[in-house]
Amino acid sequence: MATTDYDAPRTRPEDEPANESLEAIQAQRSATVQTAVIDAEDFDTAEGIDLPGADLSHEELTVAVIPEQLDEFTCASCFLVRHRSQLARQKNGTSYCTDCEG
């Protein structure tokens, strides 16, 4: 019984390149090569992106604050507002989520 080298690359006859001339291969590649075109719209959009570490002190942030809903609770350990389906336990009026009680 012959041993099989499973690390060796497997090739099929249709995967192997045909014996084509160098000129034919170059002509085939040049027909499919496309030049890169920079869209002016994409360039304008890139200017509006802030990189990490950029000075954002002149920016104003507006956040809508929504009060805790009836089906939510605030975890006494991580202080995140969670859905009641993530409630692990309640003790002395404090609630704990499943992540903190894990």
C-alpha positions as CSV (number, residue, x, y, z in Angstrom):
1,M,0.0,0.0,0.0
2,A,1.4,3.4,-1.0
3,T,1.5,6.3,1.4
4,T,-0.3,9.5,0.6
5,D,1.3,12.9,1.2
6,Y,-1.7,15.0,2.3
7,D,0.4,18.2,2.4
8,A,1.3,18.0,-1.3
9,P,-0.7,20.3,-3.5
10,R,-3.4,18.6,-5.5
11,T,-3.6,19.5,-9.1
12,R,-6.2,18.5,-11.7
13,P,-5.4,18.4,-15.4
14,E,-7.8,21.2,-16.1
15,D,-6.0,23.4,-13.4
16,E,-2.6,23.1,-15.1
17,P,-1.8,25.8,-17.7
18,A,-1.9,24.8,-21.3
19,N,1.3,25.0,-23.3
20,E,0.7,28.5,-24.7
21,S,3.3,30.8,-26.0
22,L,4.4,33.8,-24.0
23,E,3.0,36.2,-26.6
24,A,-0.5,34.6,-26.3
25,I,-0.4,34.8,-22.5
26,Q,0.7,38.5,-22.6
27,A,-2.0,39.3,-25.1
28,Q,-4.7,37.6,-23.0
29,R,-3.6,39.5,-19.9
30,S,-3.4,42.9,-21.6
31,A,-7.0,42.4,-22.9
32,T,-8.3,41.9,-19.3
33,V,-6.2,44.5,-17.5
34,Q,-8.2,47.6,-16.5
35,T,-6.8,50.9,-15.6
36,A,-7.5,52.4,-12.2
37,V,-9.9,55.4,-12.3
38,I,-10.2,57.7,-9.3
39,D,-13.7,58.9,-8.9
40,A,-13.8,62.5,-7.9
41,E,-16.8,61.8,-5.7
42,D,-14.9,59.2,-3.7
43,F,-12.0,61.6,-3.2
44,D,-14.3,64.3,-1.8
45,T,-15.9,61.7,0.6
46,A,-12.4,60.7,1.9
47,E,-11.8,64.3,3.0
48,G,-14.7,64.1,5.4
49,I,-13.3,61.1,7.3
50,D,-11.6,61.9,10.7
51,L,-8.5,59.8,11.5
52,P,-7.8,58.4,15.0
53,G,-6.1,61.0,17.1
54,A,-7.6,63.9,15.3
55,D,-8.5,67.1,17.2
56,L,-12.3,66.9,17.6
57,S,-12.6,69.7,20.3
58,H,-14.5,71.9,17.9
59,E,-17.1,69.3,17.1
60,E,-20.4,69.1,18.9
61,L,-22.0,65.8,19.8
62,T,-25.8,65.5,20.2
63,V,-27.1,62.3,21.8
64,A,-30.8,61.6,22.4
65,V,-31.3,60.2,25.9
66,I,-34.1,57.7,26.3
67,P,-35.3,56.8,29.8
68,E,-35.2,53.2,31.0
69,Q,-38.1,51.2,29.6
70,L,-40.4,49.0,31.6
71,D,-38.7,45.8,30.2
72,E,-35.2,47.0,31.0
73,F,-33.0,47.2,34.1
74,T,-29.7,48.7,35.0
75,C,-27.1,46.2,36.2
76,A,-25.6,47.1,39.6
77,S,-22.2,45.7,38.6
78,C,-21.5,47.0,35.1
79,F,-24.1,49.8,35.1
80,L,-25.3,48.9,31.6
81,V,-29.0,49.1,30.7
82,R,-30.1,45.6,29.8
83,H,-33.2,43.9,28.6
84,R,-35.1,41.9,31.2
85,S,-34.2,38.7,29.4
86,Q,-30.6,39.2,30.5
87,L,-31.6,39.4,34.2
88,A,-29.6,36.9,36.2
89,R,-30.7,37.8,39.8
90,Q,-32.1,40.4,42.0
91,K,-30.9,41.0,45.5
92,N,-32.0,43.7,47.9
93,G,-33.5,45.7,45.1
94,T,-30.4,45.6,42.9
95,S,-30.4,43.7,39.6
96,Y,-27.5,41.8,38.0
97,C,-27.1,40.8,34.4
98,T,-26.1,37.4,33.0
99,D,-22.7,38.7,31.9
100,C,-21.7,39.9,35.4
101,E,-23.1,36.8,37.1
102,G,-21.6,34.5,34.4
